[in-house]
Amino acid sequence: MKKLRFKTNLKCGGCVNAITPYMNEIEGIESWDVDLNSPNKIVEVVTKSASAEEIRKAIEKGISEAGYTVELMN
């Protein structure tokens, strides 16, 4: 398993709710969490097989209409 971290500019629980259905669709993710208290609003993902690109695209799907960004930190 590997842990991937993504820097975002998510603002609130509503943003987390927006990405949840897309994150839950990805096979190979063991768990994921968003640290809204961090200055970088970190999305941390533990995965067996999902790629960083696959995860980044899922996050972008959920937040693209709101104009938020996502960037791989690892």
PyMOL Python script that loads the backbone (N, CA, C, O; Angstrom):
from pymol import cmd

cmd.read_pdbstr("""\
ATOM      1  N   MET A   1       0.846  -1.179   0.000  1.00  0.00           N
ATOM      2  CA  MET A   1       0.000   0.000   0.000  1.00  0.00           C
ATOM      3  C   MET A   1       0.883   1.231   0.000  1.00  0.00           C
ATOM      4  O   MET A   1       1.996   1.230   0.526  1.00  0.00           O
ATOM      5  N   LYS A   2       0.357   2.272  -0.600  1.00  0.00           N
ATOM      6  CA  LYS A   2       1.091   3.528  -0.585  1.00  0.00           C
ATOM      7  C   LYS A   2       0.173   4.653  -0.148  1.00  0.00           C
ATOM      8  O   LYS A   2      -1.046   4.584  -0.298  1.00  0.00           O
ATOM      9  N   LYS A   3       0.791   5.692   0.396  1.00  0.00           N
ATOM     10  CA  LYS A   3       0.049   6.861   0.857  1.00  0.00           C
ATOM     11  C   LYS A   3       0.383   8.017  -0.081  1.00  0.00           C
ATOM     12  O   LYS A   3       1.552   8.339  -0.297  1.00  0.00           O
ATOM     13  N   LEU A   4      -0.646   8.628  -0.627  1.00  0.00           N
ATOM     14  CA  LEU A   4      -0.490   9.784  -1.498  1.00  0.00           C
ATOM     15  C   LEU A   4      -1.102  11.002  -0.826  1.00  0.00           C
ATOM     16  O   LEU A   4      -2.138  10.912  -0.168  1.00  0.00           O
ATOM     17  N   ARG A   5      -0.450  12.130  -1.000  1.00  0.00           N
ATOM     18  CA  ARG A   5      -0.951  13.379  -0.411  1.00  0.00           C
ATOM     19  C   ARG A   5      -1.111  14.413  -1.520  1.00  0.00           C
ATOM     20  O   ARG A   5      -0.250  14.568  -2.386  1.00  0.00           O
ATOM     21  N   PHE A   6      -2.234  15.109  -1.464  1.00  0.00           N
ATOM     22  CA  PHE A   6      -2.552  16.122  -2.459  1.00  0.00           C
ATOM     23  C   PHE A   6      -2.824  17.452  -1.775  1.00  0.00           C
ATOM     24  O   PHE A   6      -3.591  17.525  -0.815  1.00  0.00           O
ATOM     25  N   LYS A   7      -2.198  18.483  -2.270  1.00  0.00           N
ATOM     26  CA  LYS A   7      -2.444  19.842  -1.789  1.00  0.00           C
ATOM     27  C   LYS A   7      -3.650  20.377  -2.558  1.00  0.00           C
ATOM     28  O   LYS A   7      -3.703  20.298  -3.785  1.00  0.00           O
ATOM     29  N   THR A   8      -4.614  20.920  -1.818  1.00  0.00           N
ATOM     30  CA  THR A   8      -5.808  21.471  -2.456  1.00  0.00           C
ATOM     31  C   THR A   8      -6.102  22.845  -1.845  1.00  0.00           C
ATOM     32  O   THR A   8      -5.393  23.316  -0.955  1.00  0.00           O
ATOM     33  N   ASN A   9      -7.139  23.455  -2.337  1.00  0.00           N
ATOM     34  CA  ASN A   9      -7.623  24.677  -1.695  1.00  0.00           C
ATOM     35  C   ASN A   9      -9.107  24.511  -1.339  1.00  0.00           C
ATOM     36  O   ASN A   9      -9.894  25.454  -1.429  1.00  0.00           O
ATOM     37  N   LEU A  10      -9.464  23.288  -0.932  1.00  0.00           N
ATOM     38  CA  LEU A  10     -10.824  23.025  -0.463  1.00  0.00           C
ATOM     39  C   LEU A  10     -11.096  23.905   0.750  1.00  0.00           C
ATOM     40  O   LEU A  10     -10.182  24.216   1.514  1.00  0.00           O
ATOM     41  N   LYS A  11     -12.332  24.301   0.923  1.00  0.00           N
ATOM     42  CA  LYS A  11     -12.658  25.252   1.993  1.00  0.00           C
ATOM     43  C   LYS A  11     -13.457  24.675   3.154  1.00  0.00           C
ATOM     44  O   LYS A  11     -13.291  25.099   4.298  1.00  0.00           O
ATOM     45  N   CYS A  12     -14.334  23.694   2.858  1.00  0.00           N
ATOM     46  CA  CYS A  12     -15.281  23.288   3.895  1.00  0.00           C
ATOM     47  C   CYS A  12     -15.782  21.865   3.676  1.00  0.00           C
ATOM     48  O   CYS A  12     -15.380  21.178   2.738  1.00  0.00           O
ATOM     49  N   GLY A  13     -16.663  21.450   4.564  1.00  0.00           N
ATOM     50  CA  GLY A  13     -17.264  20.132   4.458  1.00  0.00           C
ATOM     51  C   GLY A  13     -18.066  19.945   3.183  1.00  0.00           C
ATOM     52  O   GLY A  13     -18.196  18.824   2.691  1.00  0.00           O
ATOM     53  N   GLY A  14     -18.600  21.022   2.646  1.00  0.00           N
ATOM     54  CA  GLY A  14     -19.334  20.934   1.384  1.00  0.00           C
ATOM     55  C   GLY A  14     -18.423  20.524   0.244  1.00  0.00           C
ATOM     56  O   GLY A  14     -18.827  19.781  -0.651  1.00  0.00           O
ATOM     57  N   CYS A  15     -17.187  21.014   0.279  1.00  0.00           N
ATOM     58  CA  CYS A  15     -16.196  20.634  -0.732  1.00  0.00           C
ATOM     59  C   CYS A  15     -15.859  19.149  -0.604  1.00  0.00           C
ATOM     60  O   CYS A  15     -15.731  18.442  -1.604  1.00  0.00           O
ATOM     61  N   VAL A  16     -15.719  18.692   0.625  1.00  0.00           N
ATOM     62  CA  VAL A  16     -15.432  17.283   0.866  1.00  0.00           C
ATOM     63  C   VAL A  16     -16.598  16.438   0.355  1.00  0.00           C
ATOM     64  O   VAL A  16     -16.383  15.399  -0.269  1.00  0.00           O
ATOM     65  N   ASN A  17     -17.818  16.875   0.613  1.00  0.00           N
ATOM     66  CA  ASN A  17     -18.993  16.160   0.117  1.00  0.00           C
ATOM     67  C   ASN A  17     -19.018  16.119  -1.407  1.00  0.00           C
ATOM     68  O   ASN A  17     -19.485  15.142  -1.991  1.00  0.00           O
ATOM     69  N   ALA A  18     -18.520  17.171  -2.056  1.00  0.00           N
ATOM     70  CA  ALA A  18     -18.517  17.229  -3.518  1.00  0.00           C
ATOM     71  C   ALA A  18     -17.567  16.198  -4.122  1.00  0.00           C
ATOM     72  O   ALA A  18     -17.843  15.668  -5.198  1.00  0.00           O
ATOM     73  N   ILE A  19     -16.456  15.906  -3.452  1.00  0.00           N
ATOM     74  CA  ILE A  19     -15.514  14.936  -4.014  1.00  0.00           C
ATOM     75  C   ILE A  19     -15.802  13.504  -3.577  1.00  0.00           C
ATOM     76  O   ILE A  19     -15.317  12.560  -4.200  1.00  0.00           O
ATOM     77  N   THR A  20     -16.581  13.332  -2.521  1.00  0.00           N
ATOM     78  CA  THR A  20     -16.834  12.004  -1.956  1.00  0.00           C
ATOM     79  C   THR A  20     -17.335  10.983  -2.973  1.00  0.00           C
ATOM     80  O   THR A  20     -16.776   9.887  -3.017  1.00  0.00           O
ATOM     81  N   PRO A  21     -18.350  11.265  -3.794  1.00  0.00           N
ATOM     82  CA  PRO A  21     -18.812  10.226  -4.719  1.00  0.00           C
ATOM     83  C   PRO A  21     -17.743   9.815  -5.727  1.00  0.00           C
ATOM     84  O   PRO A  21     -17.674   8.649  -6.116  1.00  0.00           O
ATOM     85  N   TYR A  22     -16.923  10.748  -6.145  1.00  0.00           N
ATOM     86  CA  TYR A  22     -15.868  10.442  -7.118  1.00  0.00           C
ATOM     87  C   TYR A  22     -14.746   9.626  -6.475  1.00  0.00           C
ATOM     88  O   TYR A  22     -14.207   8.710  -7.096  1.00  0.00           O
ATOM     89  N   MET A  23     -14.400   9.957  -5.248  1.00  0.00           N
ATOM     90  CA  MET A  23     -13.375   9.200  -4.539  1.00  0.00           C
ATOM     91  C   MET A  23     -13.855   7.778  -4.250  1.00  0.00           C
ATOM     92  O   MET A  23     -13.083   6.826  -4.351  1.00  0.00           O
ATOM     93  N   ASN A  24     -15.116   7.640  -3.894  1.00  0.00           N
ATOM     94  CA  ASN A  24     -15.655   6.324  -3.558  1.00  0.00           C
ATOM     95  C   ASN A  24     -15.792   5.415  -4.771  1.00  0.00           C
ATOM     96  O   ASN A  24     -15.926   4.201  -4.613  1.00  0.00           O
ATOM     97  N   GLU A  25     -15.762   5.972  -5.973  1.00  0.00           N
ATOM     98  CA  GLU A  25     -15.840   5.172  -7.202  1.00  0.00           C
ATOM     99  C   GLU A  25     -14.515   4.498  -7.558  1.00  0.00           C
ATOM    100  O   GLU A  25     -14.501   3.527  -8.314  1.00  0.00           O
ATOM    101  N   ILE A  26     -13.416   4.997  -7.028  1.00  0.00           N
ATOM    102  CA  ILE A  26     -12.104   4.501  -7.422  1.00  0.00           C
ATOM    103  C   ILE A  26     -11.798   3.184  -6.717  1.00  0.00           C
ATOM    104  O   ILE A  26     -11.814   3.095  -5.489  1.00  0.00           O
ATOM    105  N   GLU A  27     -11.519   2.160  -7.530  1.00  0.00           N
ATOM    106  CA  GLU A  27     -11.131   0.872  -6.965  1.00  0.00           C
ATOM    107  C   GLU A  27      -9.691   0.945  -6.496  1.00  0.00           C
ATOM    108  O   GLU A  27      -8.859   1.599  -7.126  1.00  0.00           O
ATOM    109  N   GLY A  28      -9.399   0.287  -5.411  1.00  0.00           N
ATOM    110  CA  GLY A  28      -8.038   0.219  -4.913  1.00  0.00           C
ATOM    111  C   GLY A  28      -7.737   1.192  -3.794  1.00  0.00           C
ATOM    112  O   GLY A  28      -6.663   1.129  -3.196  1.00  0.00           O
ATOM    113  N   ILE A  29      -8.671   2.099  -3.494  1.00  0.00           N
ATOM    114  CA  ILE A  29      -8.468   3.023  -2.380  1.00  0.00           C
ATOM    115  C   ILE A  29      -8.914   2.336  -1.100  1.00  0.00           C
ATOM    116  O   ILE A  29     -10.048   1.869  -0.991  1.00  0.00           O
ATOM    117  N   GLU A  30      -7.998   2.280  -0.125  1.00  0.00           N
ATOM    118  CA  GLU A  30      -8.315   1.706   1.177  1.00  0.00           C
ATOM    119  C   GLU A  30      -9.018   2.729   2.058  1.00  0.00           C
ATOM    120  O   GLU A  30      -9.998   2.411   2.734  1.00  0.00           O
ATOM    121  N   SER A  31      -8.509   3.965   2.047  1.00  0.00           N
ATOM    122  CA  SER A  31      -9.113   5.032   2.845  1.00  0.00           C
ATOM    123  C   SER A  31      -8.649   6.378   2.306  1.00  0.00           C
ATOM    124  O   SER A  31      -7.656   6.464   1.583  1.00  0.00           O
ATOM    125  N   TRP A  32      -9.378   7.421   2.664  1.00  0.00           N
ATOM    126  CA  TRP A  32      -8.969   8.780   2.304  1.00  0.00           C
ATOM    127  C   TRP A  32      -9.562   9.747   3.313  1.00  0.00           C
ATOM    128  O   TRP A  32     -10.590   9.475   3.934  1.00  0.00           O
ATOM    129  N   ASP A  33      -8.896  10.877   3.462  1.00  0.00           N
ATOM    130  CA  ASP A  33      -9.325  11.870   4.431  1.00  0.00           C
ATOM    131  C   ASP A  33      -8.852  13.247   3.968  1.00  0.00           C
ATOM    132  O   ASP A  33      -7.876  13.363   3.227  1.00  0.00           O
ATOM    133  N   VAL A  34      -9.545  14.269   4.406  1.00  0.00           N
ATOM    134  CA  VAL A  34      -9.173  15.639   4.084  1.00  0.00           C
ATOM    135  C   VAL A  34      -8.901  16.382   5.382  1.00  0.00           C
ATOM    136  O   VAL A  34      -9.721  16.357   6.300  1.00  0.00           O
ATOM    137  N   ASP A  35      -7.757  17.039   5.459  1.00  0.00           N
ATOM    138  CA  ASP A  35      -7.412  17.852   6.624  1.00  0.00           C
ATOM    139  C   ASP A  35      -7.684  19.313   6.290  1.00  0.00           C
ATOM    140  O   ASP A  35      -6.819  20.004   5.753  1.00  0.00           O
ATOM    141  N   LEU A  36      -8.884  19.780   6.607  1.00  0.00           N
ATOM    142  CA  LEU A  36      -9.263  21.161   6.324  1.00  0.00           C
ATOM    143  C   LEU A  36      -8.582  22.150   7.261  1.00  0.00           C
ATOM    144  O   LEU A  36      -8.599  23.353   7.000  1.00  0.00           O
ATOM    145  N   ASN A  37      -7.984  21.667   8.349  1.00  0.00           N
ATOM    146  CA  ASN A  37      -7.272  22.547   9.279  1.00  0.00           C
ATOM    147  C   ASN A  37      -5.857  22.854   8.825  1.00  0.00           C
ATOM    148  O   ASN A  37      -5.249  23.819   9.287  1.00  0.00           O
ATOM    149  N   SER A  38      -5.336  22.047   7.933  1.00  0.00           N
ATOM    150  CA  SER A  38      -3.996  22.274   7.396  1.00  0.00           C
ATOM    151  C   SER A  38      -4.021  23.473   6.449  1.00  0.00           C
ATOM    152  O   SER A  38      -5.004  23.665   5.734  1.00  0.00           O
ATOM    153  N   PRO A  39      -2.965  24.278   6.428  1.00  0.00           N
ATOM    154  CA  PRO A  39      -2.920  25.407   5.482  1.00  0.00           C
ATOM    155  C   PRO A  39      -2.986  24.942   4.024  1.00  0.00           C
ATOM    156  O   PRO A  39      -3.434  25.685   3.150  1.00  0.00           O
ATOM    157  N   ASN A  40      -2.535  23.706   3.766  1.00  0.00           N
ATOM    158  CA  ASN A  40      -2.551  23.162   2.403  1.00  0.00           C
ATOM    159  C   ASN A  40      -3.779  22.318   2.103  1.00  0.00           C
ATOM    160  O   ASN A  40      -3.885  21.757   1.012  1.00  0.00           O
ATOM    161  N   LYS A  41      -4.713  22.215   3.053  1.00  0.00           N
ATOM    162  CA  LYS A  41      -5.957  21.457   2.865  1.00  0.00           C
ATOM    163  C   LYS A  41      -5.664  20.086   2.236  1.00  0.00           C
ATOM    164  O   LYS A  41      -6.151  19.769   1.151  1.00  0.00           O
ATOM    165  N   ILE A  42      -4.871  19.297   2.933  1.00  0.00           N
ATOM    166  CA  ILE A  42      -4.330  18.043   2.422  1.00  0.00           C
ATOM    167  C   ILE A  42      -5.402  16.963   2.286  1.00  0.00           C
ATOM    168  O   ILE A  42      -6.167  16.708   3.217  1.00  0.00           O
ATOM    169  N   VAL A  43      -5.444  16.333   1.104  1.00  0.00           N
ATOM    170  CA  VAL A  43      -6.225  15.117   0.894  1.00  0.00           C
ATOM    171  C   VAL A  43      -5.210  13.980   0.951  1.00  0.00           C
ATOM    172  O   VAL A  43      -4.297  13.912   0.129  1.00  0.00           O
ATOM    173  N   GLU A  44      -5.374  13.089   1.924  1.00  0.00           N
ATOM    174  CA  GLU A  44      -4.463  11.966   2.081  1.00  0.00           C
ATOM    175  C   GLU A  44      -5.196  10.687   1.698  1.00  0.00           C
ATOM    176  O   GLU A  44      -6.299  10.423   2.177  1.00  0.00           O
ATOM    177  N   VAL A  45      -4.569   9.898   0.828  1.00  0.00           N
ATOM    178  CA  VAL A  45      -5.198   8.692   0.302  1.00  0.00           C
ATOM    179  C   VAL A  45      -4.280   7.504   0.536  1.00  0.00           C
ATOM    180  O   VAL A  45      -3.090   7.565   0.226  1.00  0.00           O
ATOM    181  N   VAL A  46      -4.826   6.425   1.082  1.00  0.00           N
ATOM    182  CA  VAL A  46      -4.108   5.166   1.208  1.00  0.00           C
ATOM    183  C   VAL A  46      -4.675   4.252   0.129  1.00  0.00           C
ATOM    184  O   VAL A  46      -5.878   3.993   0.083  1.00  0.00           O
ATOM    185  N   THR A  47      -3.786   3.766  -0.742  1.00  0.00           N
ATOM    186  CA  THR A  47      -4.252   3.001  -1.893  1.00  0.00           C
ATOM    187  C   THR A  47      -3.415   1.745  -2.114  1.00  0.00           C
ATOM    188  O   THR A  47      -2.218   1.709  -1.829  1.00  0.00           O
ATOM    189  N   LYS A  48      -4.075   0.736  -2.623  1.00  0.00           N
ATOM    190  CA  LYS A  48      -3.393  -0.486  -3.050  1.00  0.00           C
ATOM    191  C   LYS A  48      -2.971  -0.355  -4.502  1.00  0.00           C
ATOM    192  O   LYS A  48      -1.849  -0.708  -4.864  1.00  0.00           O
ATOM    193  N   SER A  49      -3.876   0.156  -5.337  1.00  0.00           N
ATOM    194  CA  SER A  49      -3.608   0.118  -6.771  1.00  0.00           C
ATOM    195  C   SER A  49      -4.001   1.372  -7.543  1.00  0.00           C
ATOM    196  O   SER A  49      -3.624   1.510  -8.707  1.00  0.00           O
ATOM    197  N   ALA A  50      -4.735   2.273  -6.943  1.00  0.00           N
ATOM    198  CA  ALA A  50      -5.159   3.473  -7.672  1.00  0.00           C
ATOM    199  C   ALA A  50      -3.956   4.387  -7.910  1.00  0.00           C
ATOM    200  O   ALA A  50      -3.114   4.563  -7.030  1.00  0.00           O
ATOM    201  N   SER A  51      -3.890   4.957  -9.096  1.00  0.00           N
ATOM    202  CA  SER A  51      -2.776   5.838  -9.432  1.00  0.00           C
ATOM    203  C   SER A  51      -3.028   7.259  -8.943  1.00  0.00           C
ATOM    204  O   SER A  51      -4.168   7.655  -8.696  1.00  0.00           O
ATOM    205  N   ALA A  52      -1.956   8.010  -8.810  1.00  0.00           N
ATOM    206  CA  ALA A  52      -2.066   9.413  -8.396  1.00  0.00           C
ATOM    207  C   ALA A  52      -2.896  10.191  -9.403  1.00  0.00           C
ATOM    208  O   ALA A  52      -3.687  11.053  -9.022  1.00  0.00           O
ATOM    209  N   GLU A  53      -2.723   9.898 -10.674  1.00  0.00           N
ATOM    210  CA  GLU A  53      -3.462  10.605 -11.720  1.00  0.00           C
ATOM    211  C   GLU A  53      -4.955  10.306 -11.621  1.00  0.00           C
ATOM    212  O   GLU A  53      -5.781  11.205 -11.776  1.00  0.00           O
ATOM    213  N   GLU A  54      -5.297   9.068 -11.369  1.00  0.00           N
ATOM    214  CA  GLU A  54      -6.697   8.655 -11.215  1.00  0.00           C
ATOM    215  C   GLU A  54      -7.349   9.404 -10.045  1.00  0.00           C
ATOM    216  O   GLU A  54      -8.479   9.880 -10.154  1.00  0.00           O
ATOM    217  N   ILE A  55      -6.635   9.500  -8.951  1.00  0.00           N
ATOM    218  CA  ILE A  55      -7.147  10.184  -7.760  1.00  0.00           C
ATOM    219  C   ILE A  55      -7.268  11.678  -8.015  1.00  0.00           C
ATOM    220  O   ILE A  55      -8.275  12.293  -7.663  1.00  0.00           O
ATOM    221  N   ARG A  56      -6.236  12.268  -8.630  1.00  0.00           N
ATOM    222  CA  ARG A  56      -6.269  13.705  -8.932  1.00  0.00           C
ATOM    223  C   ARG A  56      -7.475  14.041  -9.806  1.00  0.00           C
ATOM    224  O   ARG A  56      -8.163  15.032  -9.561  1.00  0.00           O
ATOM    225  N   LYS A  57      -7.732  13.225 -10.819  1.00  0.00           N
ATOM    226  CA  LYS A  57      -8.877  13.469 -11.720  1.00  0.00           C
ATOM    227  C   LYS A  57     -10.203  13.365 -10.972  1.00  0.00           C
ATOM    228  O   LYS A  57     -11.130  14.129 -11.242  1.00  0.00           O
ATOM    229  N   ALA A  58     -10.299  12.425 -10.036  1.00  0.00           N
ATOM    230  CA  ALA A  58     -11.535  12.270  -9.260  1.00  0.00           C
ATOM    231  C   ALA A  58     -11.776  13.501  -8.404  1.00  0.00           C
ATOM    232  O   ALA A  58     -12.902  13.993  -8.320  1.00  0.00           O
ATOM    233  N   ILE A  59     -10.723  14.001  -7.766  1.00  0.00           N
ATOM    234  CA  ILE A  59     -10.867  15.204  -6.941  1.00  0.00           C
ATOM    235  C   ILE A  59     -11.263  16.381  -7.824  1.00  0.00           C
ATOM    236  O   ILE A  59     -12.147  17.160  -7.468  1.00  0.00           O
ATOM    237  N   GLU A  60     -10.616  16.507  -8.963  1.00  0.00           N
ATOM    238  CA  GLU A  60     -10.934  17.609  -9.878  1.00  0.00           C
ATOM    239  C   GLU A  60     -12.374  17.559 -10.361  1.00  0.00           C
ATOM    240  O   GLU A  60     -13.015  18.601 -10.499  1.00  0.00           O
ATOM    241  N   LYS A  61     -12.895  16.360 -10.622  1.00  0.00           N
ATOM    242  CA  LYS A  61     -14.298  16.230 -11.045  1.00  0.00           C
ATOM    243  C   LYS A  61     -15.232  16.854 -10.017  1.00  0.00           C
ATOM    244  O   LYS A  61     -16.181  17.556 -10.369  1.00  0.00           O
ATOM    245  N   GLY A  62     -14.957  16.594  -8.760  1.00  0.00           N
ATOM    246  CA  GLY A  62     -15.823  17.076  -7.687  1.00  0.00           C
ATOM    247  C   GLY A  62     -15.716  18.564  -7.427  1.00  0.00           C
ATOM    248  O   GLY A  62     -16.669  19.182  -6.954  1.00  0.00           O
ATOM    249  N   ILE A  63     -14.564  19.146  -7.731  1.00  0.00           N
ATOM    250  CA  ILE A  63     -14.349  20.551  -7.371  1.00  0.00           C
ATOM    251  C   ILE A  63     -14.198  21.489  -8.554  1.00  0.00           C
ATOM    252  O   ILE A  63     -14.077  22.700  -8.366  1.00  0.00           O
ATOM    253  N   SER A  64     -14.202  20.957  -9.769  1.00  0.00           N
ATOM    254  CA  SER A  64     -13.909  21.792 -10.942  1.00  0.00           C
ATOM    255  C   SER A  64     -14.890  22.948 -11.121  1.00  0.00           C
ATOM    256  O   SER A  64     -14.482  24.040 -11.518  1.00  0.00           O
ATOM    257  N   GLU A  65     -16.147  22.735 -10.843  1.00  0.00           N
ATOM    258  CA  GLU A  65     -17.128  23.800 -11.023  1.00  0.00           C
ATOM    259  C   GLU A  65     -16.946  24.924 -10.016  1.00  0.00           C
ATOM    260  O   GLU A  65     -17.352  26.059 -10.265  1.00  0.00           O
ATOM    261  N   ALA A  66     -16.337  24.612  -8.882  1.00  0.00           N
ATOM    262  CA  ALA A  66     -16.123  25.627  -7.852  1.00  0.00           C
ATOM    263  C   ALA A  66     -14.784  26.351  -8.030  1.00  0.00           C
ATOM    264  O   ALA A  66     -14.501  27.317  -7.322  1.00  0.00           O
ATOM    265  N   GLY A  67     -13.973  25.888  -8.963  1.00  0.00           N
ATOM    266  CA  GLY A  67     -12.704  26.556  -9.236  1.00  0.00           C
ATOM    267  C   GLY A  67     -11.578  26.207  -8.287  1.00  0.00           C
ATOM    268  O   GLY A  67     -10.605  26.954  -8.189  1.00  0.00           O
ATOM    269  N   TYR A  68     -11.686  25.088  -7.583  1.00  0.00           N
ATOM    270  CA  TYR A  68     -10.633  24.670  -6.669  1.00  0.00           C
ATOM    271  C   TYR A  68      -9.531  23.922  -7.423  1.00  0.00           C
ATOM    272  O   TYR A  68      -9.722  23.501  -8.564  1.00  0.00           O
ATOM    273  N   THR A  69      -8.379  23.764  -6.770  1.00  0.00           N
ATOM    274  CA  THR A  69      -7.244  23.115  -7.404  1.00  0.00           C
ATOM    275  C   THR A  69      -6.767  21.921  -6.588  1.00  0.00           C
ATOM    276  O   THR A  69      -7.079  21.794  -5.404  1.00  0.00           O
ATOM    277  N   VAL A  70      -5.999  21.039  -7.249  1.00  0.00           N
ATOM    278  CA  VAL A  70      -5.417  19.869  -6.592  1.00  0.00           C
ATOM    279  C   VAL A  70      -4.033  19.622  -7.199  1.00  0.00           C
ATOM    280  O   VAL A  70      -3.841  19.719  -8.411  1.00  0.00           O
ATOM    281  N   GLU A  71      -3.075  19.300  -6.324  1.00  0.00           N
ATOM    282  CA  GLU A  71      -1.688  19.088  -6.761  1.00  0.00           C
ATOM    283  C   GLU A  71      -1.065  17.970  -5.932  1.00  0.00           C
ATOM    284  O   GLU A  71      -1.127  18.006  -4.703  1.00  0.00           O
ATOM    285  N   LEU A  72      -0.466  16.976  -6.589  1.00  0.00           N
ATOM    286  CA  LEU A  72       0.203  15.884  -5.895  1.00  0.00           C
ATOM    287  C   LEU A  72       1.397  16.411  -5.129  1.00  0.00           C
ATOM    288  O   LEU A  72       2.184  17.188  -5.669  1.00  0.00           O
ATOM    289  N   MET A  73       1.546  15.998  -3.869  1.00  0.00           N
ATOM    290  CA  MET A  73       2.655  16.465  -3.028  1.00  0.00           C
ATOM    291  C   MET A  73       3.794  15.464  -2.987  1.00  0.00           C
ATOM    292  O   MET A  73       4.933  15.853  -2.727  1.00  0.00           O
ATOM    293  N   ASN A  74       3.526  14.174  -3.236  1.00  0.00           N
ATOM    294  CA  ASN A  74       4.554  13.138  -3.120  1.00  0.00           C
ATOM    295  C   ASN A  74       5.459  13.146  -4.327  1.00  0.00           C
ATOM    296  O   ASN A  74       6.387  12.342  -4.408  1.00  0.00           O
TER     297      ASN A  74
END
""", "prot")
cmd.dss("prot")
cmd.show_as("cartoon", "prot")
cmd.util.cbc("prot")
cmd.orient("prot")
